[in-house]
Amino acid sequence: MYVTISEIHCQEAGVQQLADAFRSRLHAVDSFDGFLGLEVLQDRRRPDRFLMITRWDSRSTFLRYMKSDQHRASHARIPRDPAKPRAAGLTEYDVVAT
Amino acid sequence: MYVTISEIHCQEAGVQQLADAFRSRLHAVDSFDGFLGLEVLQDRRRPDRFLMITRWDSRSTFLRYMKSDQHRASHARIPRDPAKPRAAGLTEYDVVAT
């Protein structure tokens, strides 16, 4: 399994709106072949800091998704200020153990 | 759900040994009441960097586990140099969306 973690920040005034946008996400990715799941985590000490964890059968599937219509549709729904998320880095992982 | 992410580093010479130690973990926590799962991720660009993600029904369950015999038993198995892991921070999360 291939895992990405995107760290996302927003302005303090937009935290609730951004959390709501994640909760009402489009689910466009859910039927993408090779997609294995997504979670959005909110930091308890820094509520303006979110992690989006995505899971894929391979890195090539993830790269294919990034160029897909589903990805474009999801990103078209990103909120504007103050909830506009700022990408603070994407890291890539293999699962070593469960 | 309450989630913790522990960032763990080790010396380059110990990467394989630490990954093996995670793979052969004791599974002492698995039957702990309120424990919901654990994953160990290895950074693809920095293989000496691991994330341990743990999931619990509540923060109080996690704190109870940290004082438990199961936790002591798991930690007694931590490898020595060069695979000795160095804790590089623990962060705490709520799940906002899946």
Backbone of each chain as ProteinMPNN parsed JSONL, in Angstrom:
{"seq_chain_A": "MYVTISEIHCQEAGVQQLADAFRSRLHAVDSFDGFLGLEVLQDRRRPDRFLMITRWDSRSTFLRYMKSDQHRASHARIPRDPAKPRAAGLTEYDVVAT", "coords_chain_A": {"N_chain_A": [[0.848, -1.202, 0.0], [0.438, 2.236, -0.743], [0.891, 5.367, 0.734], [-0.127, 8.72, 1.232], [0.523, 11.735, 3.014], [-0.859, 14.791, 3.422], [-0.159, 17.892, 4.672], [-2.094, 20.489, 5.925], [-2.906, 23.836, 6.36], [-4.944, 26.495, 7.733], [-6.427, 29.783, 8.039], [-7.196, 30.935, 11.358], [-9.801, 31.85, 11.636], [-11.11, 30.409, 9.728], [-11.305, 27.772, 10.395], [-13.54, 26.181, 11.253], [-15.187, 26.266, 9.006], [-13.556, 25.052, 7.101], [-13.266, 22.487, 8.196], [-15.933, 21.675, 8.001], [-16.182, 21.659, 5.223], [-14.512, 19.519, 4.571], [-15.955, 17.495, 5.832], [-18.259, 17.387, 4.303], [-17.397, 16.35, 1.935], [-16.932, 15.643, -1.604], [-16.754, 12.996, -2.327], [-15.844, 12.089, -4.722], [-13.536, 10.737, -5.298], [-13.879, 8.209, -4.306], [-14.696, 6.039, -5.871], [-12.606, 5.674, -7.535], [-10.414, 3.663, -9.333], [-8.239, 1.647, -7.547], [-7.971, 3.349, -5.427], [-7.834, 3.424, -1.925], [-8.72, 4.566, 0.397], [-9.343, 7.383, 2.608], [-8.568, 9.799, 5.064], [-9.272, 12.556, 7.131], [-7.571, 14.34, 9.483], [-7.627, 16.341, 12.429], [-5.553, 18.465, 14.185], [-5.28, 18.351, 17.664], [-4.085, 20.219, 19.341], [-3.457, 22.302, 17.719], [-5.796, 23.516, 16.085], [-6.012, 24.649, 13.555], [-4.559, 23.123, 11.906], [-4.488, 20.495, 9.706], [-4.364, 17.061, 8.722], [-4.384, 15.259, 5.755], [-4.839, 12.046, 4.981], [-4.175, 9.744, 2.496], [-4.789, 6.68, 0.748], [-3.568, 4.178, -1.417], [-3.365, 1.696, -4.037], [-0.956, 1.795, -5.341], [1.823, 3.997, -6.114], [1.657, 4.894, -8.721], [-1.05, 4.791, -9.286], [-1.964, 6.857, -7.618], [-0.69, 9.055, -8.879], [-1.989, 8.976, -11.311], [-4.571, 9.553, -10.477], [-4.19, 12.219, -9.661], [-4.187, 13.57, -12.012], [-6.751, 13.407, -12.883], [-10.278, 13.772, -13.801], [-11.881, 13.539, -11.552], [-10.221, 14.491, -9.508], [-9.919, 17.162, -10.282], [-12.579, 17.997, -10.016], [-12.966, 17.733, -7.251], [-11.135, 19.615, -6.266], [-12.159, 21.951, -7.211], [-13.987, 22.646, -5.366], [-12.769, 23.704, -3.18], [-12.69, 25.772, -0.306], [-12.783, 29.411, -0.141], [-10.934, 32.251, 1.251], [-11.819, 32.875, 4.707], [-11.209, 30.206, 5.002], [-9.624, 29.002, 3.195], [-7.452, 26.467, 2.329], [-3.967, 26.026, 3.001], [-1.379, 24.369, 1.494], [0.988, 22.549, 3.238], [2.964, 20.788, 2.716], [3.615, 17.569, 1.323], [3.99, 14.221, 2.104], [5.292, 10.914, 1.513], [4.625, 7.439, 1.899], [5.371, 4.004, 2.744], [3.581, 1.195, 4.043], [4.699, -0.336, 6.875], [4.046, -1.976, 9.012], [1.165, -3.326, 10.705]], "CA_chain_A": [[0.0, 0.0, 0.0], [1.13, 3.522, -0.845], [0.157, 6.327, 1.568], [0.347, 10.105, 1.252], [0.0, 12.629, 4.051], [-0.789, 16.215, 3.084], [-0.401, 18.78, 5.808], [-2.9, 21.608, 5.443], [-3.184, 24.866, 7.369], [-5.827, 27.587, 7.285], [-6.532, 30.844, 9.038], [-7.97, 30.533, 12.532], [-11.213, 32.187, 11.415], [-11.709, 29.515, 8.741], [-11.158, 26.381, 10.828], [-14.811, 25.458, 11.264], [-15.659, 26.156, 7.625], [-12.746, 24.05, 6.401], [-13.663, 21.17, 8.725], [-17.23, 21.354, 7.405], [-15.958, 21.322, 3.805], [-13.996, 18.141, 4.543], [-17.039, 16.574, 6.225], [-19.228, 17.278, 3.206], [-16.602, 16.21, 0.71], [-17.675, 15.211, -2.789], [-16.607, 11.538, -2.471], [-15.568, 11.782, -6.131], [-12.399, 9.805, -5.393], [-14.152, 6.915, -3.674], [-14.845, 4.953, -6.849], [-11.425, 5.657, -8.408], [-9.814, 2.329, -9.28], [-6.961, 1.626, -6.845], [-8.087, 4.182, -4.217], [-8.106, 2.525, -0.798], [-9.283, 5.241, 1.557], [-8.93, 8.759, 2.925], [-8.955, 10.292, 6.379], [-8.836, 13.896, 7.468], [-7.341, 14.479, 10.924], [-7.453, 17.712, 12.908], [-4.631, 18.507, 15.319], [-5.997, 18.793, 18.868], [-3.446, 21.388, 19.958], [-3.422, 23.364, 16.706], [-6.965, 23.167, 15.268], [-5.885, 25.154, 12.177], [-3.649, 22.192, 11.212], [-5.158, 19.259, 9.321], [-3.635, 16.092, 7.895], [-5.207, 14.422, 4.896], [-4.128, 10.79, 4.702], [-4.826, 8.999, 1.414], [-4.242, 5.326, 0.587], [-3.664, 3.755, -2.814], [-2.685, 0.419, -4.259], [0.404, 2.067, -5.798], [2.105, 5.412, -6.389], [1.215, 5.24, -10.075], [-2.486, 5.075, -9.189], [-2.09, 8.21, -7.059], [-0.311, 10.037, -9.904], [-3.072, 8.963, -12.305], [-5.689, 10.309, -9.878], [-3.883, 13.658, -9.605], [-4.473, 14.156, -13.343], [-8.086, 12.931, -13.266], [-11.438, 14.661, -13.674], [-12.345, 13.495, -10.164], [-9.379, 15.395, -8.724], [-10.293, 18.526, -10.658], [-13.898, 18.296, -9.431], [-12.784, 17.909, -5.803], [-10.403, 20.842, -5.976], [-12.998, 23.095, -7.562], [-14.84, 22.927, -4.209], [-11.965, 24.199, -2.047], [-13.222, 27.06, 0.155], [-11.954, 30.62, -0.237], [-10.623, 32.839, 2.562], [-10.641, 32.541, 5.512], [-11.016, 28.757, 5.159], [-8.802, 28.497, 2.092], [-6.343, 25.701, 2.905], [-2.615, 26.212, 2.459], [-0.631, 23.109, 1.529], [2.222, 22.714, 4.01], [3.858, 19.669, 2.429], [3.087, 16.223, 1.093], [4.995, 13.183, 2.298], [4.873, 9.637, 0.923], [4.971, 6.355, 2.822], [4.962, 2.609, 2.646], [3.123, 0.635, 5.319], [5.673, -1.32, 7.354], [3.397, -2.925, 9.926], [-0.149, -2.974, 11.24]], "C_chain_A": [[0.879, 1.247, 0.0], [0.269, 4.573, -0.14], [0.745, 7.719, 1.377], [-0.26, 10.819, 2.467], [0.235, 14.064, 3.596], [-1.077, 17.008, 4.338], [-1.019, 20.071, 5.288], [-3.147, 22.564, 6.609], [-4.231, 25.821, 6.818], [-5.824, 28.661, 8.363], [-7.454, 30.399, 10.167], [-9.468, 30.77, 12.315], [-11.901, 31.219, 10.457], [-11.746, 28.059, 9.165], [-12.473, 25.609, 10.723], [-15.328, 25.238, 9.848], [-14.858, 25.096, 6.854], [-13.094, 22.643, 6.885], [-14.995, 20.73, 8.114], [-17.079, 20.96, 5.936], [-15.409, 19.906, 3.674], [-15.131, 17.156, 4.846], [-18.043, 16.36, 5.089], [-18.512, 17.062, 1.877], [-17.394, 15.474, -0.37], [-17.727, 13.688, -2.915], [-16.354, 11.138, -3.922], [-14.465, 10.729, -6.258], [-12.79, 8.367, -5.037], [-14.237, 5.751, -4.658], [-13.647, 4.867, -7.796], [-10.69, 4.325, -8.238], [-8.426, 2.38, -8.624], [-6.924, 2.533, -5.625], [-8.516, 3.293, -3.051], [-8.611, 3.243, 0.445], [-8.648, 6.59, 1.829], [-9.393, 9.066, 4.341], [-8.478, 11.722, 6.507], [-8.758, 13.996, 8.984], [-7.152, 15.954, 11.256], [-6.619, 17.685, 14.178], [-5.359, 19.065, 16.542], [-5.406, 20.044, 19.482], [-3.409, 22.579, 19.021], [-4.565, 23.107, 15.749], [-6.928, 23.708, 13.839], [-4.978, 24.253, 11.333], [-4.379, 20.869, 10.977], [-4.16, 18.351, 8.596], [-4.653, 15.343, 7.053], [-4.372, 13.2, 4.514], [-4.877, 10.078, 3.585], [-4.068, 7.693, 1.183], [-4.566, 4.813, -0.815], [-2.99, 2.402, -2.972], [-1.248, 0.623, -4.747], [0.571, 3.567, -6.024], [1.577, 5.811, -7.764], [-0.291, 5.503, -10.103], [-2.711, 6.486, -8.663], [-1.765, 9.264, -8.117], [-1.387, 10.122, -10.982], [-4.269, 9.767, -11.762], [-5.435, 11.812, -9.92], [-4.152, 14.352, -10.937], [-5.923, 13.92, -13.769], [-9.15, 14.024, -13.17], [-11.941, 14.691, -12.226], [-11.534, 14.461, -9.287], [-9.719, 16.849, -9.024], [-11.611, 18.924, -10.004], [-13.784, 18.545, -7.927], [-12.156, 19.262, -5.504], [-11.195, 22.089, -6.318], [-13.848, 23.535, -6.37], [-14.07, 23.491, -3.01], [-12.472, 25.58, -1.614], [-12.248, 28.208, -0.109], [-11.668, 31.138, 1.17], [-11.901, 33.055, 3.373], [-10.356, 31.043, 5.613], [-10.119, 28.169, 4.074], [-7.588, 27.745, 2.653], [-5.019, 26.031, 2.213], [-1.875, 24.882, 2.611], [0.701, 23.345, 2.237], [3.107, 21.485, 3.84], [3.122, 18.362, 2.265], [4.227, 15.237, 1.292], [4.403, 11.839, 1.886], [5.427, 8.485, 1.757], [4.629, 4.981, 2.255], [4.5, 2.156, 4.025], [4.082, -0.491, 5.71], [4.995, -2.388, 8.204], [2.032, -2.405, 10.319], [-0.378, -3.824, 12.485]], "O_chain_A": [[1.92, 1.298, 0.656], [-0.934, 4.662, -0.385], [1.965, 7.887, 1.36], [-1.386, 10.544, 2.881], [1.373, 14.495, 3.409], [-2.107, 16.821, 4.986], [-0.526, 20.669, 4.332], [-3.545, 22.15, 7.698], [-4.396, 25.949, 5.605], [-5.288, 28.468, 9.454], [-8.366, 29.598, 9.966], [-10.299, 29.979, 12.761], [-13.129, 31.199, 10.372], [-12.169, 27.198, 8.394], [-12.511, 24.511, 10.168], [-15.842, 24.168, 9.523], [-15.416, 24.341, 6.058], [-13.203, 21.715, 6.082], [-15.168, 19.566, 7.754], [-17.754, 20.049, 5.457], [-15.798, 19.172, 2.765], [-15.251, 16.117, 4.198], [-18.603, 15.273, 4.942], [-18.962, 17.531, 0.831], [-18.377, 14.786, -0.094], [-18.641, 13.149, -3.54], [-16.612, 10.0, -4.314], [-14.457, 9.934, -7.197], [-12.105, 7.42, -5.426], [-13.893, 4.618, -4.322], [-13.66, 4.085, -8.747], [-10.386, 3.918, -7.117], [-7.541, 3.086, -9.106], [-5.958, 2.502, -4.863], [-9.452, 2.504, -3.177], [-8.902, 2.595, 1.45], [-7.559, 6.895, 1.342], [-10.471, 8.646, 4.762], [-7.391, 12.061, 6.038], [-9.744, 13.769, 9.684], [-6.591, 16.716, 10.468], [-6.938, 16.971, 15.129], [-5.982, 20.124, 16.468], [-6.126, 20.847, 20.077], [-3.339, 23.726, 19.462], [-4.342, 22.531, 14.685], [-7.718, 23.28, 12.997], [-4.665, 24.577, 10.187], [-4.827, 20.213, 11.918], [-3.233, 18.827, 7.94], [-5.658, 14.853, 7.566], [-3.354, 13.302, 3.83], [-6.078, 9.83, 3.702], [-2.858, 7.618, 1.399], [-5.673, 4.988, -1.324], [-2.156, 2.008, -2.157], [-0.411, -0.265, -4.591], [-0.407, 4.309, -6.113], [1.106, 6.932, -7.951], [-0.755, 6.349, -10.866], [-3.543, 7.227, -9.189], [-2.483, 10.256, -8.242], [-1.667, 11.2, -11.505], [-4.89, 10.548, -12.483], [-6.35, 12.593, -10.181], [-4.324, 15.57, -10.987], [-6.28, 14.21, -14.911], [-8.943, 15.06, -12.538], [-12.372, 15.734, -11.733], [-12.089, 15.157, -8.436], [-9.797, 17.672, -8.112], [-11.753, 20.039, -9.5], [-14.421, 19.452, -7.392], [-12.593, 19.97, -4.597], [-10.933, 23.163, -5.778], [-14.369, 24.651, -6.351], [-14.651, 23.728, -1.951], [-12.663, 26.46, -2.453], [-11.047, 27.996, -0.278], [-12.1, 30.545, 2.159], [-12.946, 33.379, 2.809], [-9.373, 30.644, 6.238], [-9.885, 26.961, 4.048], [-6.783, 28.331, 3.376], [-4.968, 26.279, 1.008], [-1.761, 24.343, 3.712], [1.453, 24.247, 1.867], [3.91, 21.172, 4.719], [2.146, 18.077, 2.96], [5.303, 15.398, 0.717], [3.188, 11.645, 1.904], [6.551, 8.548, 2.256], [3.739, 4.823, 1.419], [4.964, 2.663, 5.046], [4.254, -1.465, 4.977], [5.336, -3.568, 8.118], [1.771, -1.203, 10.274], [-1.424, -3.712, 13.125]]}, "seq_chain_B": "MYVTISEIHCQEAGVQQLADAFRSRLHAVDSFDGFLGLEVLQDRRRPDRFLMITRWDSRSTFLRYMKSDQHRASHARIPRDPAKPRAAGLTEYDVVAT", "coords_chain_B": {"N_chain_B": [[-13.241, 9.187, 17.407], [-9.904, 8.927, 18.61], [-6.663, 9.85, 17.713], [-3.198, 9.192, 17.588], [-0.036, 10.347, 16.404], [3.179, 9.288, 16.269], [6.33, 10.426, 15.628], [9.254, 8.921, 14.521], [12.704, 8.462, 14.512], [15.714, 6.864, 13.277], [19.154, 5.723, 13.269], [20.828, 5.55, 10.103], [22.035, 3.098, 9.607], [20.493, 1.404, 11.064], [17.992, 1.103, 9.983], [16.784, -1.081, 8.603], [16.71, -3.036, 10.559], [15.066, -1.82, 12.464], [12.676, -1.576, 11.045], [12.131, -4.291, 10.742], [11.737, -4.975, 13.417], [9.377, -3.585, 13.964], [7.701, -4.984, 12.214], [7.629, -7.489, 13.37], [6.175, -7.093, 15.668], [4.938, -7.221, 19.064], [2.216, -7.376, 19.407], [0.89, -6.914, 21.743], [-0.771, -4.847, 22.408], [-3.067, -5.233, 21.008], [-5.338, -6.442, 22.077], [-6.143, -4.672, 23.931], [-8.601, -2.969, 25.705], [-10.573, -0.714, 23.948], [-8.624, 0.023, 22.191], [-8.063, 0.712, 18.797], [-6.516, 0.288, 16.576], [-3.372, 0.223, 14.756], [-0.75, 1.562, 12.837], [2.34, 1.396, 11.151], [4.244, 3.578, 9.353], [6.64, 4.109, 6.768], [8.773, 6.616, 5.668], [9.116, 7.398, 2.275], [11.081, 8.966, 1.092], [12.82, 9.517, 3.091], [14.028, 7.077, 4.532], [14.814, 6.554, 7.149], [12.94, 7.608, 8.738], [10.038, 7.152, 10.491], [6.503, 6.831, 10.959], [4.32, 6.226, 13.573], [1.087, 5.41, 13.791], [-1.585, 5.493, 15.957], [-4.788, 4.36, 17.106], [-7.658, 5.035, 19.009], [-10.504, 4.644, 21.216], [-10.84, 6.825, 22.834], [-9.063, 9.624, 24.339], [-8.538, 9.13, 26.994], [-8.438, 6.374, 27.141], [-6.069, 5.89, 25.711], [-4.211, 7.116, 27.451], [-4.506, 5.456, 29.652], [-3.545, 3.091, 28.552], [-0.853, 3.812, 28.208], [0.15, 3.53, 30.736], [0.131, 0.879, 31.195], [0.722, -2.709, 31.643], [0.955, -3.969, 29.189], [2.021, -1.937, 27.575], [4.495, -1.556, 28.779], [5.642, -4.072, 28.269], [5.804, -4.044, 25.47], [7.602, -1.941, 25.07], [9.879, -2.914, 26.2], [11.016, -4.388, 24.256], [12.25, -2.759, 22.428], [14.678, -2.069, 19.957], [18.302, -1.855, 20.326], [21.108, 0.415, 19.667], [22.27, 0.131, 16.251], [19.626, 0.572, 15.649], [18.037, 1.739, 17.463], [15.203, 3.554, 18.208], [14.508, 7.061, 17.972], [12.406, 9.245, 19.564], [10.606, 11.704, 17.911], [8.606, 13.419, 18.441], [5.168, 13.603, 19.387], [1.926, 13.836, 18.17], [-1.538, 14.755, 18.409], [-4.841, 13.875, 17.408], [-8.184, 14.463, 16.157], [-10.595, 12.668, 14.204], [-11.837, 14.085, 11.373], [-13.059, 13.631, 8.918], [-13.856, 10.948, 6.663]], "CA_chain_B": [[-11.983, 8.435, 17.465], [-8.723, 9.694, 19.006], [-5.532, 9.327, 16.941], [-1.878, 9.775, 17.849], [1.038, 10.056, 15.447], [4.519, 9.432, 16.837], [7.39, 10.44, 14.615], [10.375, 8.144, 15.058], [13.866, 8.416, 13.631], [16.816, 6.021, 13.754], [20.342, 5.852, 12.441], [20.67, 4.93, 8.786], [22.473, 1.7, 9.68], [19.528, 0.596, 11.799], [16.663, 1.209, 9.365], [16.198, -2.386, 8.284], [16.452, -3.719, 11.838], [13.902, -1.211, 13.116], [11.49, -1.99, 10.273], [11.867, -5.693, 11.1], [11.2, -4.998, 14.787], [7.964, -3.196, 13.863], [6.953, -6.06, 11.532], [7.463, -8.626, 14.285], [5.775, -6.5, 16.943], [4.417, -8.168, 20.052], [0.739, -7.357, 19.342], [0.354, -6.882, 23.11], [-1.804, -3.812, 22.518], [-4.229, -5.501, 20.142], [-6.527, -6.823, 22.84], [-6.408, -3.654, 24.96], [-9.965, -2.471, 25.536], [-10.617, 0.654, 23.441], [-7.619, 0.167, 21.12], [-8.765, 0.536, 17.523], [-5.642, -0.041, 15.458], [-2.03, 0.793, 14.715], [-0.033, 1.407, 11.572], [3.67, 1.993, 11.081], [4.561, 4.033, 7.996], [8.048, 4.475, 6.542], [8.877, 7.689, 4.681], [9.793, 6.913, 1.072], [12.255, 9.794, 0.766], [13.723, 9.489, 4.255], [13.678, 5.77, 5.113], [15.109, 6.512, 8.59], [11.837, 8.322, 9.403], [8.831, 6.331, 10.593], [5.364, 7.354, 11.715], [3.457, 5.218, 14.181], [-0.261, 5.954, 13.966], [-2.411, 4.624, 16.807], [-6.194, 4.768, 17.142], [-8.275, 4.691, 20.3], [-11.865, 5.181, 21.331], [-10.779, 8.119, 23.521], [-7.748, 9.967, 24.865], [-8.339, 8.522, 28.315], [-7.996, 4.994, 26.898], [-4.648, 5.961, 25.358], [-3.432, 7.404, 28.664], [-4.54, 4.224, 30.456], [-2.613, 2.14, 27.924], [0.539, 4.229, 28.425], [0.565, 3.096, 32.083], [-0.256, -0.532, 31.314], [1.732, -3.766, 31.493], [1.157, -4.204, 27.753], [2.927, -0.911, 27.063], [5.829, -1.871, 29.305], [6.14, -5.261, 27.56], [6.168, -3.633, 24.108], [8.781, -1.084, 25.08], [11.05, -3.708, 26.595], [11.549, -5.019, 23.043], [12.812, -1.754, 21.523], [16.067, -2.421, 19.63], [19.396, -0.962, 20.726], [21.826, 0.976, 18.514], [21.937, 1.393, 15.582], [18.201, 0.673, 15.305], [17.298, 2.36, 18.579], [14.411, 4.668, 17.692], [14.471, 8.32, 18.715], [11.099, 9.895, 19.445], [10.741, 13.06, 17.359], [7.37, 14.165, 18.655], [3.866, 12.942, 19.327], [0.829, 14.772, 17.941], [-2.841, 14.144, 18.743], [-5.825, 14.276, 16.402], [-9.535, 13.944, 15.986], [-10.918, 12.371, 12.818], [-12.827, 15.04, 10.891], [-13.797, 13.062, 7.794], [-13.299, 9.762, 6.003]], "C_chain_B": [[-10.83, 9.39, 17.792], [-7.503, 9.032, 18.366], [-4.246, 9.989, 17.422], [-0.941, 9.429, 16.695], [2.357, 10.339, 16.144], [5.512, 9.409, 15.692], [8.643, 9.856, 15.244], [11.509, 8.152, 14.04], [14.847, 7.378, 14.165], [18.027, 6.271, 12.866], [20.145, 5.081, 11.138], [21.025, 3.44, 8.842], [21.45, 0.801, 10.365], [18.151, 0.515, 11.163], [16.016, -0.164, 9.171], [15.824, -3.127, 9.572], [15.226, -3.144, 12.549], [12.618, -1.597, 12.381], [11.12, -3.429, 10.62], [11.257, -5.802, 12.5], [9.726, -4.591, 14.779], [7.15, -4.351, 13.258], [6.689, -7.239, 12.472], [6.991, -8.146, 15.653], [4.973, -7.507, 17.777], [2.904, -8.346, 19.949], [0.111, -7.372, 20.738], [-0.808, -5.905, 23.224], [-3.134, -4.242, 21.892], [-5.509, -5.819, 20.916], [-6.873, -5.797, 23.928], [-7.767, -3.019, 24.689], [-9.97, -1.002, 25.095], [-9.562, 0.955, 22.398], [-8.279, -0.163, 19.793], [-7.833, 0.289, 16.344], [-4.347, 0.737, 15.485], [-1.467, 0.572, 13.316], [1.338, 2.024, 11.745], [3.956, 2.31, 9.618], [6.044, 4.387, 7.921], [8.096, 5.496, 5.412], [9.671, 7.2, 3.473], [11.062, 7.691, 0.749], [13.279, 9.788, 1.879], [13.451, 8.194, 4.999], [14.016, 5.626, 6.6], [14.012, 7.207, 9.4], [10.568, 7.469, 9.334], [7.736, 7.13, 11.301], [4.601, 6.175, 12.282], [2.107, 5.887, 14.476], [-1.038, 4.992, 14.839], [-3.804, 5.219, 16.947], [-6.864, 4.193, 18.383], [-9.697, 5.223, 20.345], [-11.887, 6.531, 22.042], [-9.351, 8.358, 23.996], [-7.505, 9.264, 26.198], [-7.93, 7.053, 28.171], [-6.504, 4.959, 26.576], [-3.795, 6.185, 26.6], [-3.4, 6.182, 29.59], [-3.559, 3.191, 29.884], [-1.16, 2.495, 28.235], [1.055, 3.81, 29.806], [0.416, 1.59, 32.269], [0.941, -1.483, 31.224], [2.013, -4.036, 30.019], [2.148, -3.197, 27.163], [4.357, -1.185, 27.531], [6.443, -3.034, 28.53], [6.586, -4.903, 26.139], [7.479, -2.86, 24.117], [10.038, -1.828, 25.503], [11.726, -4.33, 25.372], [12.188, -4.015, 22.076], [14.284, -2.077, 21.247], [17.068, -1.409, 20.195], [20.067, -0.405, 19.463], [22.262, -0.132, 17.573], [20.444, 1.574, 15.307], [17.382, 1.335, 16.4], [16.514, 3.58, 18.079], [14.506, 5.887, 18.596], [13.104, 8.966, 18.478], [11.293, 11.329, 18.975], [9.414, 13.805, 17.45], [6.124, 13.328, 18.518], [2.802, 14.024, 19.15], [-0.489, 14.005, 18.058], [-3.918, 14.721, 17.828], [-7.212, 13.737, 16.703], [-9.745, 13.65, 14.503], [-12.071, 13.284, 12.399], [-13.687, 14.425, 9.798], [-13.087, 11.811, 7.304], [-13.954, 9.671, 4.631]], "O_chain_B": [[-10.792, 10.52, 17.305], [-7.323, 7.817, 18.458], [-4.207, 11.201, 17.637], [-1.041, 8.361, 16.092], [2.63, 11.467, 16.556], [5.528, 8.478, 14.886], [9.044, 10.235, 16.345], [11.3, 7.883, 12.857], [14.825, 7.046, 15.35], [17.932, 6.946, 11.842], [19.403, 4.101, 11.079], [20.377, 2.622, 8.191], [21.528, -0.423, 10.261], [17.238, -0.078, 11.737], [14.857, -0.377, 9.527], [14.77, -3.756, 9.662], [14.448, -3.878, 13.158], [11.602, -1.905, 13.005], [9.942, -3.753, 10.773], [10.369, -6.622, 12.736], [8.915, -5.176, 15.497], [6.053, -4.66, 13.726], [5.656, -7.902, 12.378], [7.36, -8.72, 16.677], [4.423, -8.484, 17.269], [2.375, -9.376, 20.367], [-1.036, -7.783, 20.908], [-1.719, -6.101, 24.03], [-4.188, -3.687, 22.204], [-6.615, -5.51, 20.471], [-7.773, -6.017, 24.74], [-8.046, -2.586, 23.571], [-9.431, -0.144, 25.794], [-9.588, 2.019, 21.78], [-8.966, -1.176, 19.663], [-8.302, 0.098, 15.222], [-4.234, 1.77, 16.144], [-1.685, -0.47, 12.698], [1.486, 3.052, 12.406], [3.916, 1.43, 8.758], [6.625, 4.895, 8.879], [7.537, 5.276, 4.338], [10.764, 6.655, 3.621], [12.01, 7.135, 0.195], [14.464, 10.024, 1.646], [12.724, 8.196, 5.992], [13.559, 4.684, 7.246], [14.145, 7.372, 10.613], [10.096, 7.117, 8.253], [8.017, 7.993, 12.132], [4.273, 5.234, 11.56], [2.01, 6.8, 15.297], [-1.148, 3.809, 14.515], [-3.975, 6.437, 16.91], [-6.663, 3.035, 18.75], [-10.052, 6.141, 19.604], [-12.834, 7.301, 21.882], [-8.536, 7.437, 24.053], [-6.382, 8.85, 26.489], [-7.162, 6.542, 28.986], [-5.766, 4.119, 27.091], [-2.774, 5.523, 26.783], [-2.385, 5.911, 30.232], [-2.845, 2.513, 30.623], [-0.336, 1.617, 28.491], [2.265, 3.743, 30.019], [0.559, 1.085, 33.382], [2.026, -1.101, 30.786], [3.153, -4.298, 29.635], [3.004, -3.557, 26.355], [5.308, -1.057, 26.759], [7.62, -2.994, 28.174], [7.61, -5.391, 25.661], [8.355, -3.09, 23.283], [11.148, -1.4, 25.186], [12.881, -4.75, 25.447], [12.626, -4.41, 20.995], [15.051, -2.329, 22.176], [16.72, -0.268, 20.498], [19.655, -0.707, 18.343], [22.594, -1.226, 18.028], [20.035, 2.613, 14.789], [16.165, 1.473, 16.273], [17.111, 4.534, 17.579], [14.575, 5.768, 19.82], [12.703, 9.2, 17.338], [12.058, 12.084, 19.575], [9.13, 14.699, 16.652], [6.029, 12.458, 17.652], [2.78, 15.008, 19.888], [-0.552, 12.794, 17.842], [-3.906, 15.912, 17.515], [-7.393, 12.728, 17.386], [-9.148, 14.301, 13.646], [-13.145, 13.256, 12.999], [-14.894, 14.66, 9.744], [-11.885, 11.636, 7.503], [-13.658, 8.754, 3.865]]}, "name": "protein", "num_of_chains": 2, "seq": "MYVTISEIHCQEAGVQQLADAFRSRLHAVDSFDGFLGLEVLQDRRRPDRFLMITRWDSRSTFLRYMKSDQHRASHARIPRDPAKPRAAGLTEYDVVATMYVTISEIHCQEAGVQQLADAFRSRLHAVDSFDGFLGLEVLQDRRRPDRFLMITRWDSRSTFLRYMKSDQHRASHARIPRDPAKPRAAGLTEYDVVAT"}
